[in-house]
Amino acid sequence: MAESKNPNPMQDIERRFPQIKPLMNNSEAYYESSRCLFCYNAPCMLACPTSIDIPLFIRQINNGNLTGAAKTIYQSNYLGNTCGKVCPTEVLCEGACVFTKVNIKALEIGRLQNFATDNAITTHQKFFETPESNGKSVAVIGAGPAGISCACELRSAGYTVDIYEAKNNPSGLALHGVAPYKITNREALMEVEFLREQFGFNIFYNKRIVTKEELDALDARYDAVFLGIGLGNSAEIKIKGEEKLNCVGATEFIEQIKTCPVEKPMAKKVIVLGGGNTAMDAASESARLGAEKVIVAYRRAKSEMKAYYFEYDLAQVTGVEGLFNVAPIEIMGKNEVAGVKFIRTETVDGKLRNIPGSEFVLECGLVIKATGQLKQTSVIAKVKGIDMDEIGRISVNLETGQTGNPKYFAGGDAVNGGAEVVNATAAGKLAGKGIQEFLSKSGQ
């Protein structure tokens, strides 16, 4: 009997998405850690946004001190396990590895990091002892990487921390928006629970804070507020037919695959609009879920894609095709998607323009829009004194995370407009330190 292409049960999802960074065994970790040169002023460490002492934790792994290795990681990066899985190590720590200068395969730093931290999580090791309450409390809006990291930093100094999360699970995009072949739901949730046991912060789920009354209530109750609200739903591309069935946003598509698999078969032909990393994830997932033809369509040249080269390579391995210098102008079909009408583009004097008379139609049964996410400007605007830049990002002091309203701090995608999990983690920790400094100086 032919294998069903329906991705219904969660175990089928996990089978179709084997991890691209599988967990090392003891022998693999020992021999890989033996390759490290333990560089002085190590470039890998300088390339890490959270400044993990990479040579130290790798030496500790090689010496059999897994507890020490995990502690070294978590002291710098509270989401050490998640970042070991989802970080673009190819362009960060591993990309800076000295071996790459002489055309030798970079050390697998991400997998070694995951090896040490996974051991700590599964054996319930205790690294941090939080002091008694100092009588001050902070509200954190959003249980994503920035919010979790901020909470850990604050709890380590004795602050009471309550996290308000809109969804019924934590981890933000690490759980809801990262492709399942990079990290499983189980791994993401286990690390947050591990941290909650370490630090004792509170998380209140299904608590979406959006109204002025809700924000005012937090303002009155807490000594400071951290905004880790991330980004909103996928942005509209504002073309005819966008409202048709089976025209979906990429982040919503990925979230559904990870948390509530669809019960109908994957469309035979899928077109993904966009050229970023999220587009590559959505395309690769579609192919792995049984689509016979998947095309990533981007309005500029291949060389201008925002996606990392290895993300595009990964998508191509699954059979994804690239179509460049094409712009969508209409989603075709009666009630459901039947295809996309494109027009070819070219760059003239540095400006992108459409080529008249070059329109054509490609048939498909699913269109995935990976053309960015909305900023949560309506929420931000309800807090007096918080400024935004011209594209809706929260303006903060980059050294403290403090906004124009001194009681409010922010970090993560709401500030940077959409970056990596490790950047959000670093920003949350920085803001946690900034909040401590503010409250200690203000006498609140």
Summary of the structure (lengths in Angstrom):
residues: 444
radius of gyration: 22.7
end to end distance: 69.2
largest distance: 71.7
contacts: 1533
relative contact order: 0.14
helix: 38%
strand: 17%
